[in-house]
């Protein structure tokens, strides 16, 4: 499985597995990024469209996908992949990572944009 490193606003990198949109996930806790592949002058890169966390990636990204408004917005914006990171350490750790990444990327498909004054916040360091 290919991996992708996404660096949060804290400066900490988070290494995610890269998956096709049709992937069937297991009922494991984690953080995920719905993203699209975009062409840039020197090749291509992934652009984060939606960042979320779930107690069950299966429930959120497979069985619950149709009712997931952020995921549906990301599909309309051309989502091509899902990056997933297993985080079995509990809800607080998942939320910390999700917040760190949202502050770094301010993804357009998350319902609540990150406040401009929070984008440089380094309080998320471990």
C-alpha positions, 0 to 999 in steps of 0.5 A, a space after each residue: 500500500 502506498 503511503 502519503 505524509 501529510 504535515 499538520 499545522 503543528 509541523 508534525 508529519 502524519 503518515 497515511 495509507 493511500 486508497 482508491 475511493 472504492 476501498 472497503 474499510 474495516 471497522 477500525 478507528 482512524 483519521 481520514 482525508 478525502 483528496 484529489 490528485 491535481 497536476 502541477 508543473 513538476 508532476 502531480 500532488 494530492 489536495 485535501 478536500 475533507 479531513 475527518 475522524 471516525 471510531 469506525 472507518 467502515 461506518 463512516 466511509 463505506 456504509 455511511 458514505 451516502 449520508 456524509 455531506 462532506 464526503 459528498 461535497 468532496 466527490 462533487 469537487 473531483 475526489 480521487 482518493 482516500 488517505 487513512 490513518 489508523 488511530 486506536 489511541 482513542 477519540 482525543 488523539 483522533 481529534 488532535 490529529 484531525 484538528 492539526 490537519 484541518 488547521 494546516 489545509 483548511 479543506 474546502 469541504 469541511 462544514 466549518 472553515 478553520 478561523 484565520 487566527 487559528 491557522 498558525 496555532 502551534 498548540 497541537 505539538 505533542 
